[in-house]
């Protein structure tokens, strides 16, 4: 506890108390790791995964695990952003760009020793991704003007893709995970695939092709992975395994890192400032610039939800959404929550996205007076003098806001938003909920009104099609909309249909610039800030090569542990 005690005097009293309680609880609740954990890296997972099935995954708590277990035909170079071979050894494309043939590496195997062939690729696309009975986000990505790509195994090592039209992001999209036909075909045939590889599945039954396979899972405690002996990169991974402690509290996670129980941690601005100030030995700090992802406030526009009809009518008013937009104090959030380690965001992409980023967007600056004016123009008045506005029909302007409880930063942001809404005569009931509960509300029950959440980002806008196309399974404000309700939604649909068929990068950018402009002006979601990516790593970890695009651990199969550190996880500084 030596280093933690050094830090304590710099922390706010409430944070200290919370952190110490969480630390004591954590030491008691977590199963004991081996005294000598050997050549393994210890990471944090903020909540339980929902399954170990990458096809069904829609939340980071699952993909953080499955991304270490499964790979695709290609991967993205961390510095050039260009596709490079993964399971595929090479590929050829026809002159018209519609026919691709991929040749797999020789001798590929699954983690159970069975051969990995082109028939697994064919199965993944035809039987899983394009299966109407299997809900998955990949289905939205692998459509060209609403039509499927034809996928056919030519022989064991060659697979053919025939595109219905030119598909500009096709090669980049083939980071899509490939799954084993010999294990999963019977589950598809019996129409039970949606229940396969659940949290109760025995680890040996989950067959993978990535660097690690599942060793054990204890709900609320730990996910442990071990080296896949049949991984295609001979001699890798260099680690024996990955231990992911499930720690919901940011405060508890930070203290566990200080005590040496975690090797790598994503830092909050407060954590980063403390570490920079104290410069502890044995810890490296990384600042990678703005994150690719986003944080935004979204409105529920789904008529099939439990949302009262009068609230749905409020949310459908563009001027109402704009009024809420003027209640977001981005500079205050950056100063108070992120200590200056963030930048304002107004649209779906930010400066870290590079080429496709459009900086010329509608910006609804923090202006409570203008927010009040817009609400007044819509007929909202405080008729009874209680400080809360009512609409023309006497309904109080009262909103319910949720976010995920395991993000202390989002909780702070939501509290600030609720306070500013109150200053405009809007009663805002804010509740922080468990992350998986939040995802269920967002994608299944639709039981929410306002939600503060984020999405992981990507370099090519098309990979957000499942969010932005009205039919998308992650279309935040109305998933799987039967047809565009707003004219601007129809325009966005057309942009995403056309964008994949334009090979000229300049013309593609012009289309996606327009999409970003529409979202920023029509505000179905209100963007807040983009935090900088901040990490701390214990110096027993070697081989990290930070990428401005892929982050810190993209090359986890090449990371190793210093030889003189194999026998200890605890490091007191």
N, C-alpha and C positions, 0 to 999 in steps of 0.2 A: 504493500500500500504506500510505499515511499513516494513514488512520483505523483500518485493521485493526491496525496496530502499536500504536495507542493502546489498543485493546481487549484485545490479547493478554495484558497483564499481569493482567487481571481473570479470565481464563479458566483453568480447571484445566489443568495441563501436558499431560495426555493429550488433552484436547480441542484444545489449541493445535496439538500435533503432528499429530493427525488432520486438523484443519482445514487446516493449511498444506499437508500432502501432497495433500489433496483439491483444494485451490485450484490447486496447481501442475499436478496431473493434469488438472484441468478446463481450464486455459488451453491445455494442449497438445492435449487430446482433442477439444474442441468446435470445429466448423468456424467460421472467422472470419466474424463478421457484418460488414456494410458499416460502414466507418468512420463514415458518417453514416446512422444507421438511420432518420432521419426521424421521421414521425408514427406510430410504433409503440410499443406497450407490451411490456415483456419480463417474463415470468412464469416460475415454476418448475413443472415437472411431475415428480413424484417417481419415476415409472416409465413405460415405454412403454405407450401404449394397446394394447388387445388387438385392436381393429378401429376402423373409423370408422362402424360401423352402430349407431345408437341403439336399435333394436328389440332387438338381441341383448345390449346392454351390461348387465353386472351388477356392474361395478367402477368405482370413482371415477377410475382412471387413464384409462378410456375416456370416461366421462360428462363429465369436466372439459373435454374437447375437444369432444365432440359437442354439449354444451349451448350452445356458441358458434356452432354451425353450423345448428341446427334449432330451430324454435319450433312451438307448438301453436295451437289456436283461442283460448285465453285465457291470461293470465298472472296472477300474484298480486301485488296491490298491496303494496309493501314495508313499508308502515306500517299499513294497515288490515287486511291479510290477506284482503281481499275479491277475488274474481275480476274482472278487467277485460279488455276486448277486446284480442286480439292479431291473429291472422289473421282472426278473426271480427269483423265490424263491429257486429253486434247479434244478439239472440236473443229468441225467444218461447217460453213454456212453457204447456202446457194446465193447466186448473184442478186436475186430479188429479196433476200433476207427472210424468206419464209420457211426454208427447210434447213434444219440443224441436225447434225449427227454428232453425238458425243461418244467418245471411246473411254471406257472406264479403265482405271489402273488395273494392272494384272495382279491377281491373287488377293483381291479384297475379301475380307471376312467380317461376319458379324461377331459380336462378343461371345456368342456360344460356339464359335468355330465354323459355322455354316458359311458357305460362299455367298458373297454379296454380288448380285448380277444386275444386268440391265432390266431383268424382269421385276426386280424390286422397285426400280424407278418407274416402270410402267404401272405397277400396282399402286404406288404412292399417289400418282396423279389420277389414274382412271378409277380406281376403287375407293380412294379416300378423299382426295381434294375435290373431285367432281361428283362425288356421291351425294345426291340430294338429301339423304337421311343423316348425313354427318355435318353438323354445324362447324364451320371453320372459316377463319379470315383469309386463308390462302385462296379460297375459291374466288373471292372478289378480285384478287390480284391477277390470277391467271385466266382472265377473260379479255378477249379483244373484240370490242364492239358487241359485247353480250354473247360471244361465241367461244366455245372451248378450243383449246389447243389439242391436236391429235398427237397422242404419245404411243409409240410402238417400239417394243424391243426387237431389234433385228437379230441379235444372237446374244450370248451371255455377256459380251463386253460392249456392245454397241446399242444405243437407243436413239430413235429418231423422233424429233418434234416437228410437226407440220403446223405452222401458224396460219390462221384464216386471213391474216392481214399483217402488214408490217407492225412490229411490236418493239418499239425503241428500247424499253428497259428489260427486255427478255433475259439477256445474259446475266444481268445483275440480280434478277429475281430467282435465279437458280441456286441461291444460298438456301433455298427451301430444303428442310430436312427430309432425308429419305428414310423410309421405315421398312421393316422386314416382312416380306410377303409370307414366308414359311411360318411365321408366328401369328400374324394378324388376319390371314385370309379367312380362317374359319370364323373369327369374330365378326367379320364383315358379312359372311354368308348367313350367319345366324342373326344378323341385325343387332348385334350386341357391342359393336365397336365403341359406342359412346360411353361404355362402362369399363373398357379395358384399361389396364395400367392405372387403376385408381390408387389412392393412398394406402389401401390395404393389400396391394399386390406384393407377393414375395419378390424380393430383389432379383433372384435368378430368372424370373419370368419376364423381366424387362430387358429385351435384347437391343443393343445399341451399336452404333458405328463410330461414335466420337471418342475422345481421349479417355473418358471416365464412364464407369457404370455404377449403378446404385449398389451400395453395400448395406445400408440400414437407414430407416426413417423412424424417428420417435416423435409423434405429434407434439407440437409446441416446444420441442427441445432441440433436435438436431437432424440434419440430413447429411449422411456421410457417403461419399463416393470413393471408389477405388480405381486403380489403373485398369484400363481395358487392354488385356494382353494381345488383342488382335487389331489394335488401332493401326491404321494404314501407314502412319509415319514411323518407320522402324526406329526403335530406341527411345521413342517418346510415348507418353509424356514422361518427363523427368521426375515428376512427383509420384509418390506412391498413392496419393489420394488427396481429396479435398473434404474438409470438415466445415459444414455450414451450420453455425449456431443460430437458432431461431430466437431473435431478440427484438421484441416489438418496440421497446423504448429507445429513442435516440440517446438519451442521457445514459442509460445503462450500457448501451453499446460503446459509447465513448469511454466510459470508465473501464470497461472490460479491455478495450484496446490499450489504455494506459497501463493496465496491470499485466499486459502481455498475453491475454487470453484470445486476442484476435491479431492476425498478422496484417490485415489490410482493412481500412475503413474509409467510407465516403464521409467527408467532413461537412458539418454545418459551418456557417460563417463564424459563429462563436468559437467552435472547436479550433478552426483554422487560426483565428486570431490568437488564441491562447498558446497554441503550439509554436507559432511564429515568434511570439514574445518570449517564450521560455527556452526555445531551441534545445529541446532534450536530446541527449545522445541516443543513438541507436534507432532513430526515427527519421525517415525521409518524407518530405512534404512536397506534393505535386499540385500545381495550379494549371489546369489544362484549357482555360478559357470557357466561353459560354457553352452550356450543355446543348446537345442536339434536340433534347426534348422540350416540353412546354408545360406551363401551368396556366389553367384558365378556369373561368367561371362559366358554367353552361346552364341553359334553360331547358326544362322539359317541355317539348312541343308535341308530345305523343298523345293523341286523343284516346288511345287505348290504355292509358295509364289511369291511376286513381286520382289524378289531378282534377280538382273541381273545374267545371267548365268556365267559370268566370276568371279563374287564374290562367287557364289556357288562353282565353281571349286576351288577357293582359300581355302574356308572353309573346303572342303572335303579333303584337303591335311593335313595329320597328322602333318607333319613338320611345316606347317603354324600355326596350333593351338598351337603347342609346343612353337613356337617363341613368340606368344602372351603370353603364360604362363610365359615365362622368363621376361616379362615386368610388372609383378605384384609384387609390393614392399610390401609384407605382413608386414615385420617389420616396414616399414615406416608408413603403415596404422595403425598398432597397436599403434605406438608411437604418431602419429599426430592426428588421428581421435578418438582413444579409450583410449589415455593416459595410455597405458599399460594394460587396462582392457579387454583383448581379447587374443586369441591364434591363431597361424596359422592353416589353414585347407587345406588339400590336396585331400580329398575324400568325398564321400557321407555321412559318419558318422564321429563323433568326440568322444573325450574321455568321454563325458557325456552319450553316448549310452551304455557304459559298455561292456557286454559280446561280442556283435557282432562287436565291433569296431576293425578294422585292422589298426595298426599304421605303418605297413611296406608297404608304398606306393611309387609310383614315385613322386619325388618332383622336380618341375621345379623352381629352386631358381631364385631370382631376378638377372638377368645377361643380361644387354642390349647388351653387345658385342656379346654374344652367340646368342641372338635374331637376331642381324644384320647378323651374319654368316649364320644362318638357312635360313633367307629370301634371302640372296645372292645365296645360294645353290638352291633355287627354281627359280632363274632367276630374282629376283627383283633388279633393279638398278635405281639410280638417273640419268637418261640419259640427262635431261635438266638442271641439277644443281640448281633446285629450292628448294632442301631440301626434296622433296617428292619422294618416290620410284615409279617406274613403273614396271608393269609385262612385260613379253616377247612381249606382243601384244600392249604395249603402254598405258594400262589402269593405271591411277594413283591409288596408294594404299591409298584409302580414304574410311573410315568406318564411319557408323552412330551408335552411342551408345545411348541407352535410359535407364533410371531408373525411379523409382517413386519419384515424387517431394516432397511428404509428409515425406520422410525420409531424414533428413539433413545429416545423416551419410553416406547413400548410395550416395547422391549427392557429398559429399566430396571424397568418394572413387572413384567414376566415374571420377571426375575431375583429381585426381592423376593419374589414369590409362591413361586418354586421354593425359596428359602431358608427361608421359613416352613413350607412343606410338609415339608421335611427335618426341621424341629424337631418335627414331629408323627409322625415315623417313616415318611414317604412319600418315596421316592427319586424325584426329578423331573429328567428329562433335558430340558433346555431347548435348543432350536435356533431361531435366527432365519433365515428363508428369504426369498427374493425374493417381492415382493408378488403378482405374477402366478402364481407357483408356488403360493402360499398359496390364491389364489382357485380354482385348478384343483383342489387337494386338497379344498377346501370344497364345490365345486359339481359336480365330475365324478368324481374318483377316490375320494373319501371316505377318503383315506389320512391319517387323523389321529386323535388321542385327545383331547387338550385343546388348545384354540386360544384365543389372546387376540387379539381383533379388534374392530372397531367398525362401526357402521352410520350412514349419514347419516340424519337425522331429518326429520320432517314435522309439520305442524300438525294434520292430521287422522289419527287412528289407522288409518283404513281403508287409507291408502296404505302401511301395513306389512303388509297382508293376505298378501302373498307370503312373508313371514317367519313370521307367526303362525298362519295356517291350516295344518292338517296337510298339505294338498295342495299348499302353496306351493312354488315352485321354489327359494326361498331359506329354506325352513324349516330353520334352521341345524342342528339336531341330527339331522334325518332328512328330507332334501328329498323332496318328492313322496311323502309317506307314503301308502300305499294306503288306510289307514283309521286313525283315531286309536288308538294303542296304550294310552294312559293315559286314564282317565276325565276328568282335567282338560284334556287336549287336546281331547276331544270337547266339553267345556264352552266352551273358547275358540273352537272352530269355530262353535258356535251363537251365541256373542256376535258374531263377525264376520259371520255370516249375518244376524242380526237388526239389528245396528248400522246398516247402510246403509238399512234400511227404516223407521227411526224419524226423523221430522222434528223432533220436540220435542227441543231441544238438551239440556235437563235430563235427559231420559230416556236420550238417547244417552250423555251423560257417565256416568250411573250404570252403564250396561253396560260402558263402557271402563274405568271405575274398577275394576270387578270383574276384568277381564282383567289389568290391571296388578297387582292384588293376587295373583291366581293365579300369575303368573310369578314374583313376588317371593318367594312362599312355597314353590312347588314347585321353584324354581331349576334349570330345564334350562339356563339361562345365569345366570351370577353377575355382576351389574353392579358396576363398580368406582368410577370417578369421572367427573365431567363437567368437562373443562378449560374455562377461559374462552377465548373467541375473541380472539386477539391478533394484530395486524397492524402492519406498518411499510410506509410508502409514501414514495417519493422525491418531493420537492416539484415535480418537473417534470410530475407527473401532476395534472390538475385535473378537477373534475366529480364526484369521489367523494362519495356521499351514503350513509353507513353505515346499514344497516337492522338492527334487533335481530332480525329474522326471516330475512332473506335474505343477510345478510352485507355484504361490501364491494364486490364487482364485479358485482352483479346488473344494474347499468345501464351495462355496459361499452360499449354502443353510443352512450352520451352522454358518455363520458370522452374527454378530449383531452390533448394535450401542450402545455406552454407554448411559445410561438413561439420564444423565445430559447434553447430547449433542443433544437431539432430536430436539431442537427448533432453531438450528442455523447451517447454512452451512459455514458462514464466520468466519474464525479464524485468527486474526492478532497476529503475534508473535513479 
